[in-house]
Amino acid sequence: MSPTSSHVVEGDPSSWKTSYVESAANIFTKDVPVCVKGESAERIEDLTVRMLMGLNKQKQSKVLRVQVTSESDPFFFHHMEVSEEEFQALKQEQSILVDFAQFPDKFIELLEECISSRGEEQPRFLAVLRVGGDDAVDSNLGVVETNKFKHLSHISLRFKPGDDGAIKQYLAARLMDVSGERDKWRQSHVETSTELRTVRTELQATSADCAAGRDAAGRIERTTQGR
């Protein structure tokens, strides 16, 4: 499946490290079972993980954005982004063996493993989001594999809880996406209706031709019998 286009709404530069990204390709959007660990409790719930690959028009470099949201809470929003340049530090810190171009696919593979482990009593793969209190500056999203020997952390990424500005930008962008999909659906509906009317007209014309043919054949048969 080819990536779909997604809107990106920019505002206060402090909301994102990278500006000048007007649109992006949506390369992954799925509900993933995530263990959300707070200061005093933890729970497992399905959260929407969304990955966007955009282009920083100022630096002419790609930017990966990852967003974690909740269908049940519109104000639950954690996000991170990393550019091609910044990835080198992340690669060294996390001992990542792939380059920036392969990183999203490998991260998606880990998330797919988490999805495949959904419903298991002891999930082999589990995404873990560590969040602090209301004043927390950072959150953390990782993927942990559990085997008979130990818990193995494959990756751990620093996220930021969305502030009011970031949440508004995110919701505005999703509204633009929904409006765009609605417009595409309307256009598709119009085109389908036009095609249906054309087919119906052609079918009526064919039926009329068939009826005329049957009448002509009947007349010929009657004339032949009369002789």
C-alpha positions as CSV (number, residue, x, y, z in Angstrom):
1,M,0.0,0.0,0.0
2,S,1.4,3.4,-1.0
3,P,1.7,6.1,1.7
4,T,-1.1,8.6,2.0
5,S,-0.7,12.3,2.2
6,S,-1.3,13.9,5.6
7,H,-1.5,17.5,6.6
8,V,1.0,19.1,9.1
9,V,-0.1,22.2,10.8
10,E,2.8,24.4,12.1
11,G,2.5,27.1,14.7
12,D,4.7,28.0,17.7
13,P,8.2,26.8,16.7
14,S,8.7,25.5,20.3
15,S,6.0,22.9,19.5
16,W,8.3,21.1,17.0
17,K,12.0,21.0,16.7
18,T,11.8,21.3,12.9
19,S,9.7,23.9,11.0
20,Y,8.9,24.3,7.3
21,V,7.3,20.8,7.0
22,E,4.0,21.6,5.3
23,S,2.8,18.0,4.4
24,A,4.0,14.5,5.0
25,A,3.5,10.9,3.9
26,N,1.6,8.8,6.4
27,I,3.6,5.6,6.4
28,F,2.0,3.9,9.4
29,T,-1.3,4.3,11.4
30,K,-2.5,1.5,13.5
31,D,-3.8,0.7,17.0
32,V,-1.1,-0.9,19.0
33,P,-1.5,-2.5,22.5
34,V,0.7,-0.3,24.8
35,C,1.5,-0.6,28.4
36,V,1.2,2.9,29.8
37,K,3.2,3.3,33.0
38,G,2.6,6.3,35.2
39,E,4.0,7.3,38.5
40,S,1.7,5.0,40.5
41,A,-0.1,2.8,38.1
42,E,0.1,1.0,34.8
43,R,-2.4,-0.2,32.3
44,I,-2.5,-1.8,28.8
45,E,-4.7,-0.2,26.2
46,D,-4.8,0.2,22.5
47,L,-3.2,3.5,21.4
48,T,-2.9,4.9,17.9
49,V,0.7,5.0,16.7
50,R,1.2,7.2,13.7
51,M,4.3,7.7,11.6
52,L,4.8,10.6,9.2
53,M,7.8,11.1,6.9
54,G,8.1,14.7,5.8
55,L,10.6,16.9,4.1
56,N,12.2,19.9,5.8
57,K,12.0,22.4,2.9
58,Q,14.6,24.7,4.5
59,K,17.3,22.0,5.0
60,Q,16.1,19.7,2.2
61,S,16.3,16.7,4.6
62,K,13.7,14.1,5.7
63,V,12.0,14.2,9.1
64,L,10.4,11.3,10.8
65,R,7.5,12.1,13.2
66,V,5.9,9.6,15.5
67,Q,2.7,10.4,17.3
68,V,0.9,8.4,20.0
69,T,-2.8,9.2,20.6
70,S,-5.9,7.8,22.3
71,E,-9.3,7.4,20.7
72,S,-10.9,7.7,24.2
73,D,-9.0,10.9,25.1
74,P,-8.5,13.6,22.5
75,F,-6.0,15.4,24.8
76,F,-3.7,12.3,25.1
77,F,-0.9,13.2,22.7
78,H,2.8,12.2,22.9
79,H,5.1,12.9,20.0
80,M,8.7,12.8,18.8
81,E,10.6,13.7,15.7
82,V,14.0,13.0,14.4
83,S,15.7,14.4,11.3
84,E,18.3,12.6,9.2
85,E,21.0,14.6,10.9
86,E,19.8,14.0,14.4
87,F,19.4,10.3,13.7
88,Q,23.1,9.8,13.8
89,A,23.1,10.6,17.6
90,L,20.1,8.3,18.1
91,K,21.8,5.5,16.2
92,Q,24.9,5.7,18.4
93,E,22.9,6.0,21.6
94,Q,20.6,3.1,20.9
95,S,23.2,0.9,19.1
96,I,21.0,0.9,16.0
97,L,22.5,-1.0,13.0
98,V,20.3,0.5,10.2
99,D,20.4,3.9,8.6
100,F,17.7,6.5,8.7
101,A,16.1,5.3,5.5
102,Q,15.6,1.8,6.9
103,F,14.8,2.8,10.5
104,P,11.0,3.5,10.0
105,D,10.5,0.0,8.5
106,K,12.3,-1.7,11.3
107,F,10.4,0.3,13.9
108,I,7.2,-0.7,12.2
109,E,8.2,-4.3,12.2
110,L,8.6,-4.1,16.0
111,L,5.1,-2.5,16.3
112,E,3.6,-5.2,14.1
113,E,5.1,-7.8,16.5
114,C,3.3,-6.0,19.4
115,I,0.1,-6.1,17.4
116,S,0.5,-9.8,16.8
117,S,1.1,-10.4,20.5
118,R,-2.2,-8.7,21.4
119,G,-4.3,-10.8,23.7
120,E,-1.5,-13.1,24.9
121,E,-1.3,-13.6,28.7
122,Q,2.4,-12.9,28.6
123,P,3.0,-10.9,25.3
124,R,6.3,-11.7,23.7
125,F,6.5,-8.1,22.3
126,L,5.0,-5.2,24.1
127,A,5.2,-1.5,23.5
128,V,5.7,0.5,26.7
129,L,5.0,4.2,27.2
130,R,6.4,5.7,30.4
131,V,4.7,8.9,31.3
132,G,5.3,11.3,34.3
133,G,2.9,13.6,36.1
134,D,1.2,16.7,34.6
135,D,4.5,18.7,34.8
136,A,6.6,16.0,33.1
137,V,8.8,17.3,30.3
138,D,9.5,14.0,28.6
139,S,7.9,10.6,28.1
140,N,9.4,7.5,26.7
141,L,8.2,4.9,24.2
142,G,10.0,1.6,23.9
143,V,9.4,-2.0,22.6
144,V,10.3,-4.8,25.0
145,E,10.6,-8.5,24.0
146,T,10.2,-11.0,26.7
147,N,11.8,-14.5,26.5
148,K,12.5,-17.2,29.0
149,F,15.7,-15.5,30.1
150,K,15.1,-11.8,30.3
151,H,13.2,-8.7,29.2
152,L,15.0,-7.3,26.1
153,S,14.6,-3.7,25.2
154,H,14.8,-3.2,21.4
155,I,14.4,0.5,21.4
156,S,13.6,3.4,23.7
157,L,12.7,6.8,22.2
158,R,12.2,10.0,24.1
159,F,8.9,11.6,23.5
160,K,7.2,14.8,24.6
161,P,3.7,15.1,26.1
162,G,1.7,17.5,23.9
163,D,1.2,21.0,25.2
164,D,-1.9,23.0,24.3
165,G,-0.3,24.3,21.1
166,A,0.9,20.9,19.9
167,I,-2.5,19.3,20.6
168,K,-4.4,22.0,18.8
169,Q,-2.0,21.6,15.8
170,Y,-2.5,17.9,15.8
171,L,-6.3,18.1,16.0
172,A,-6.4,20.8,13.3
173,A,-4.3,18.6,11.0
174,R,-6.5,15.6,11.6
175,L,-9.6,17.7,10.8
176,M,-7.9,18.8,7.5
177,D,-7.2,15.1,6.8
178,V,-10.8,14.1,7.4
179,S,-12.1,17.0,5.3
180,G,-9.7,15.9,2.5
181,E,-11.0,12.4,2.7
182,R,-14.6,13.6,2.7
183,D,-13.9,15.6,-0.5
184,K,-12.2,12.6,-2.1
185,W,-15.2,10.5,-1.2
186,R,-17.6,13.0,-2.6
187,Q,-15.6,13.3,-5.9
188,S,-15.5,9.5,-6.1
189,H,-19.3,9.3,-5.4
190,V,-19.9,11.8,-8.2
191,E,-17.7,9.9,-10.7
192,T,-19.3,6.6,-9.7
193,S,-22.8,8.0,-10.1
194,T,-21.9,9.4,-13.6
195,E,-20.5,6.0,-14.6
196,L,-23.6,4.3,-13.3
197,R,-25.8,6.6,-15.3
198,T,-23.7,5.9,-18.4
199,V,-23.9,2.2,-17.9
200,R,-27.7,2.4,-17.3
201,T,-28.1,4.4,-20.5
202,E,-26.0,1.9,-22.5
203,L,-27.9,-1.0,-21.0
204,Q,-31.3,0.6,-21.9
205,A,-30.0,1.1,-25.5
206,T,-28.8,-2.5,-25.7
207,S,-32.1,-3.7,-24.4
208,A,-34.0,-1.6,-26.9
209,D,-31.8,-3.0,-29.7
210,C,-32.4,-6.6,-28.5
211,A,-36.2,-6.0,-28.4
212,A,-36.1,-4.5,-31.9
213,G,-34.1,-7.5,-33.1
214,R,-36.6,-9.9,-31.6
215,D,-39.5,-8.0,-33.2
216,A,-37.8,-8.1,-36.6
217,A,-37.0,-11.8,-36.2
218,G,-40.7,-12.5,-35.3
219,R,-41.9,-10.6,-38.4
220,I,-39.6,-12.5,-40.6
221,E,-40.7,-15.8,-39.1
222,R,-44.4,-15.0,-39.5
223,T,-43.8,-13.9,-43.1
224,T,-42.0,-17.2,-43.8
225,Q,-44.8,-19.3,-42.2
226,G,-47.4,-17.4,-44.2
227,R,-45.8,-18.5,-47.5
